[in-house]
Amino acid sequence: MTCFSSQNHYLFMQEAIAEAKKAFAEDEIPVGALLVKNNTIILKEHNRSQQLANPLAHCEKLLIDKILTSEPGFLYDYTLYVTLEPCLMCAGMIILSKIGTVVYGAKDPKTGVVGSLYNVLNDKSFNHHPVVIGGILEQECSFLLEEFFRKKRTL
């Protein structure tokens, strides 16, 4: 399993935040993610549910789909950085693809299942349990989401 220093977590989360800002600019819910292997960013993505007219187009799903087309198999050596705690769909994909480490920023009290509503990644019923690190640049990640929804409410 992959685990980096906390300084690296902050640097990579800043890159994920840059992806979330792209989503914000495109009127998508501002969540960004990256896949990192051997301390190198392999892929970046942000939510695209509106663009693709697909409610399943979460950034985590898009990344996992992309990487599995070029590197079929399990993703034990990868770290997923995501600005928002994963939902059940994305957590399921993390388990099934066997991502080694998940680092997230903001908690999601409505749909987050990596500690908020439930911790599916820690459920002993499943055969894969990635390392999970939460709260990295949490305020910055939360601010983007709050600003996005504040703007939506005033329109």
PEHU-V895289 format. One record per pair of residues at least 12 apart in sequence whose ideal C-beta (glycine too) atoms are under 10 Angstrom apart, sorted by sequence separation. I is the first residue (numbers start at 1). J is the second residue. If there is no record, write none. Layout:
i=<I | I>
j=<J | J>
//
This chain:
i=<19 | 20 | 32 | 33 | 45 | 46 | 47 | 63 | 82 | 90 | 102 | 17 | 19 | 20 | 32 | 33 | 45 | 46 | 47 | 48 | 67 | 80 | 119 | 17 | 18 | 19 | 31 | 32 | 33 | 45 | 47 | 48 | 64 | 80 | 16 | 17 | 19 | 31 | 32 | 44 | 45 | 47 | 63 | 16 | 18 | 30 | 31 | 43 | 45 | 46 | 64 | 78 | 86 | 114 | 15 | 16 | 29 | 30 | 45 | 46 | 63 | 80 | 85 | 115 | 15 | 16 | 28 | 29 | 31 | 44 | 45 | 63 | 75 | 86 | 114 | 116 | 13 | 15 | 28 | 29 | 43 | 44 | 45 | 63 | 75 | 78 | 80 | 85 | 102 | 115 | 16 | 26 | 28 | 29 | 43 | 45 | 60 | 78 | 79 | 80 | 81 | 82 | 84 | 85 | 94 | 114 | 115 | 13 | 15 | 25 | 26 | 28 | 29 | 42 | 43 | 45 | 59 | 60 | 75 | 76 | 77 | 78 | 79 | 80 | 81 | 82 | 83 | 84 | 85 | 87 | 90 | 91 | 92 | 12 | 22 | 23 | 24 | 26 | 28 | 60 | 74 | 75 | 76 | 77 | 78 | 79 | 80 | 81 | 82 | 83 | 84 | 85 | 86 | 89 | 90 | 91 | 99 | 112 | 22 | 23 | 24 | 27 | 28 | 43 | 59 | 74 | 75 | 76 | 77 | 78 | 79 | 80 | 81 | 82 | 83 | 84 | 85 | 87 | 88 | 90 | 91 | 12 | 22 | 23 | 26 | 27 | 28 | 42 | 43 | 58 | 59 | 60 | 73 | 74 | 75 | 76 | 77 | 78 | 79 | 80 | 81 | 82 | 84 | 85 | 87 | 88 | 89 | 90 | 16 | 19 | 21 | 22 | 23 | 26 | 33 | 34 | 35 | 42 | 59 | 61 | 68 | 73 | 74 | 75 | 76 | 85 | 86 | 87 | 88 | 95 | 15 | 18 | 19 | 20 | 22 | 23 | 33 | 58 | 60 | 61 | 64 | 74 | 85 | 86 | 87 | 88 | 94 | 95 | 9 | 12 | 19 | 20 | 23 | 31 | 32 | 33 | 43 | 59 | 60 | 63 | 84 | 85 | 86 | 87 | 91 | 94 | 103 | 107 | 8 | 11 | 16 | 18 | 19 | 23 | 31 | 33 | 35 | 42 | 58 | 61 | 65 | 84 | 85 | 86 | 91 | 92 | 95 | 100 | 102 | 103 | 104 | 106 | 107 | 12 | 15 | 16 | 28 | 29 | 30 | 31 | 33 | 34 | 35 | 42 | 58 | 60 | 61 | 64 | 68 | 85 | 86 | 88 | 91 | 92 | 98 | 99 | 101 | 102 | 103 | 104 | 105 | 106 | 11 | 16 | 29 | 33 | 37 | 60 | 63 | 64 | 67 | 84 | 85 | 87 | 88 | 91 | 96 | 98 | 100 | 101 | 102 | 103 | 104 | 105 | 106 | 8 | 28 | 33 | 35 | 58 | 59 | 60 | 61 | 85 | 95 | 96 | 97 | 98 | 99 | 100 | 101 | 102 | 103 | 104 | 105 | 106 | 107 | 4 | 35 | 58 | 61 | 64 | 65 | 67 | 82 | 85 | 88 | 91 | 95 | 96 | 98 | 99 | 101 | 102 | 103 | 104 | 105 | 106 | 42 | 56 | 60 | 64 | 87 | 95 | 97 | 103 | 104 | 105 | 106 | 2 | 5 | 37 | 55 | 56 | 60 | 63 | 86 | 92 | 94 | 95 | 103 | 104 | 105 | 106 | 107 | 108 | 2 | 4 | 43 | 58 | 64 | 86 | 91 | 95 | 105 | 106 | 107 | 2 | 23 | 35 | 42 | 47 | 63 | 94 | 105 | 106 | 2 | 42 | 43 | 44 | 45 | 46 | 47 | 60 | 104 | 105 | 106 | 108 | 37 | 94 | 106 | 20 | 38 | 60 | 91 | 105 | 106 | 19 | 35 | 37 | 38 | 39 | 41 | 105 | 106 | 36 | 37 | 38 | 91 | 36 | 37 | 60 | 16 | 35 | 36 | 19 | 34 | 35 | 36 | 60 | 34 | 35 | 36 | 34 | 35 | 86 | 33 | 34 | 35 | 85 | 33 | 34 | 32 | 33 | 34 | 85 | 32 | 33 | 80 | 85 | 31 | 32 | 33 | 79 | 31 | 32 | 76 | 78 | 79 | 81 | 30 | 31 | 33 | 83 | 85 | 30 | 31 | 74 | 76 | 79 | 82 | 83 | 29 | 31 | 75 | 81 | 83 | 31 | 81 | 85 | 33 | 83 | 84 | 83 | 84 | 31 | 82 | 83 | 23 | 84 | 83 | 84 | 19 | 20 | 21 | 83 | 19 | 20 | 37 | 16 | 17 | 19 | 20 | 35 | 16 | 18 | 36 | 15 | 16 | 17 | 12 | 14 | 16 | 36 | 12 | 13 | 16 | 12 | 13 | 33 | 34 | 9 | 11 | 13 | 33 | 8 | 33 | 9 | 2 | 8 | 31 | 32 | 2 | 31 | 1 | 2 | 4 | 31 | 1 | 2 | 3 | 1 | 2 | 31 | 1 | 20 | 20 | 16 | 16 | 17 | 16 | 13 | 12 | 13 | 9 | 13 | 10 | 9 | 8 | 9 | 1 | 2 | 3 | 4 | 6 | 1 | 2 | 3 | 1 | 2 | 4 | 1 | 3 | 32 | 31 | 30 | 32 | 30 | 31 | 30 | 31 | 29 | 30 | 29 | 30 | 30 | 31 | 30 | 29 | 30 | 13 | 16 | 17 | 20 | 24 | 28 | 29 | 16 | 20 | 23 | 24 | 27 | 14 | 13 | 14 | 17 | 21 | 24 | 29 | 9 | 12 | 13 | 17 | 20 | 24 | 27 | 12 | 13 | 16 | 20 | 23 | 27 | 9 | 10 | 14 | 17 | 6 | 9 | 10 | 13 | 17 | 24 | 1 | 2 | 3 | 9 | 13 | 20 | 1 | 2 | 4 | 1 | 3 | 6 | 10>
j=<31 | 32 | 44 | 45 | 57 | 58 | 59 | 75 | 94 | 102 | 114 | 30 | 32 | 33 | 45 | 46 | 58 | 59 | 60 | 61 | 80 | 93 | 132 | 31 | 32 | 33 | 45 | 46 | 47 | 59 | 61 | 62 | 78 | 94 | 31 | 32 | 34 | 46 | 47 | 59 | 60 | 62 | 78 | 32 | 34 | 46 | 47 | 59 | 61 | 62 | 80 | 94 | 102 | 130 | 32 | 33 | 46 | 47 | 62 | 63 | 80 | 97 | 102 | 132 | 33 | 34 | 46 | 47 | 49 | 62 | 63 | 81 | 93 | 104 | 132 | 134 | 32 | 34 | 47 | 48 | 62 | 63 | 64 | 82 | 94 | 97 | 99 | 104 | 121 | 134 | 36 | 46 | 48 | 49 | 63 | 65 | 80 | 98 | 99 | 100 | 101 | 102 | 104 | 105 | 114 | 134 | 135 | 34 | 36 | 46 | 47 | 49 | 50 | 63 | 64 | 66 | 80 | 81 | 96 | 97 | 98 | 99 | 100 | 101 | 102 | 103 | 104 | 105 | 106 | 108 | 111 | 112 | 113 | 34 | 44 | 45 | 46 | 48 | 50 | 82 | 96 | 97 | 98 | 99 | 100 | 101 | 102 | 103 | 104 | 105 | 106 | 107 | 108 | 111 | 112 | 113 | 121 | 134 | 45 | 46 | 47 | 50 | 51 | 66 | 82 | 97 | 98 | 99 | 100 | 101 | 102 | 103 | 104 | 105 | 106 | 107 | 108 | 110 | 111 | 113 | 114 | 36 | 46 | 47 | 50 | 51 | 52 | 66 | 67 | 82 | 83 | 84 | 97 | 98 | 99 | 100 | 101 | 102 | 103 | 104 | 105 | 106 | 108 | 109 | 111 | 112 | 113 | 114 | 41 | 44 | 46 | 47 | 48 | 51 | 58 | 59 | 60 | 67 | 84 | 86 | 93 | 98 | 99 | 100 | 101 | 110 | 111 | 112 | 113 | 120 | 41 | 44 | 45 | 46 | 48 | 49 | 59 | 84 | 86 | 87 | 90 | 100 | 111 | 112 | 113 | 114 | 120 | 121 | 36 | 39 | 46 | 47 | 50 | 58 | 59 | 60 | 70 | 86 | 87 | 90 | 111 | 112 | 113 | 114 | 118 | 121 | 130 | 134 | 36 | 39 | 44 | 46 | 47 | 51 | 59 | 61 | 63 | 70 | 86 | 89 | 93 | 112 | 113 | 114 | 119 | 120 | 123 | 128 | 130 | 131 | 132 | 134 | 135 | 41 | 44 | 45 | 57 | 58 | 59 | 60 | 62 | 63 | 64 | 71 | 87 | 89 | 90 | 93 | 97 | 114 | 115 | 117 | 120 | 121 | 127 | 128 | 130 | 131 | 132 | 133 | 134 | 135 | 41 | 46 | 59 | 63 | 67 | 90 | 93 | 94 | 97 | 114 | 115 | 117 | 118 | 121 | 126 | 128 | 130 | 131 | 132 | 133 | 134 | 135 | 136 | 39 | 59 | 64 | 66 | 89 | 90 | 91 | 92 | 116 | 126 | 127 | 128 | 129 | 130 | 131 | 132 | 133 | 134 | 135 | 136 | 137 | 138 | 36 | 67 | 90 | 93 | 96 | 97 | 99 | 114 | 117 | 120 | 123 | 127 | 128 | 130 | 131 | 133 | 134 | 135 | 136 | 137 | 138 | 75 | 89 | 93 | 97 | 120 | 128 | 130 | 136 | 137 | 138 | 139 | 36 | 39 | 71 | 89 | 90 | 94 | 97 | 120 | 126 | 128 | 129 | 137 | 138 | 139 | 140 | 141 | 142 | 37 | 39 | 78 | 93 | 99 | 121 | 126 | 130 | 140 | 141 | 142 | 38 | 59 | 71 | 78 | 83 | 99 | 130 | 141 | 142 | 39 | 79 | 80 | 81 | 82 | 83 | 84 | 97 | 141 | 142 | 143 | 145 | 75 | 132 | 144 | 59 | 77 | 99 | 130 | 144 | 145 | 59 | 75 | 77 | 78 | 79 | 81 | 145 | 146 | 77 | 78 | 79 | 132 | 78 | 79 | 102 | 59 | 78 | 79 | 63 | 78 | 79 | 80 | 104 | 79 | 80 | 81 | 80 | 81 | 132 | 80 | 81 | 82 | 132 | 81 | 82 | 81 | 82 | 83 | 134 | 82 | 83 | 130 | 135 | 82 | 83 | 84 | 130 | 83 | 84 | 128 | 130 | 131 | 133 | 83 | 84 | 86 | 136 | 138 | 84 | 85 | 128 | 130 | 133 | 136 | 137 | 84 | 86 | 130 | 136 | 138 | 87 | 137 | 141 | 90 | 140 | 141 | 141 | 142 | 90 | 141 | 142 | 83 | 144 | 144 | 145 | 81 | 82 | 83 | 145 | 82 | 83 | 100 | 80 | 81 | 83 | 84 | 99 | 81 | 83 | 101 | 81 | 82 | 83 | 79 | 81 | 83 | 103 | 80 | 81 | 84 | 81 | 82 | 102 | 103 | 79 | 81 | 83 | 103 | 79 | 104 | 81 | 75 | 81 | 104 | 105 | 76 | 105 | 76 | 77 | 79 | 106 | 77 | 78 | 79 | 78 | 79 | 108 | 79 | 105 | 106 | 103 | 104 | 105 | 105 | 103 | 103 | 104 | 101 | 105 | 103 | 103 | 103 | 105 | 98 | 99 | 100 | 101 | 103 | 99 | 100 | 101 | 100 | 101 | 103 | 101 | 103 | 141 | 141 | 141 | 144 | 143 | 144 | 144 | 145 | 144 | 145 | 145 | 146 | 147 | 148 | 148 | 148 | 149 | 133 | 136 | 137 | 140 | 144 | 148 | 149 | 137 | 141 | 144 | 145 | 148 | 136 | 136 | 137 | 140 | 144 | 147 | 152 | 133 | 136 | 137 | 141 | 144 | 148 | 151 | 137 | 138 | 141 | 145 | 148 | 152 | 135 | 136 | 140 | 143 | 133 | 136 | 137 | 140 | 144 | 151 | 129 | 130 | 131 | 137 | 141 | 148 | 130 | 131 | 133 | 131 | 133 | 136 | 140>
//
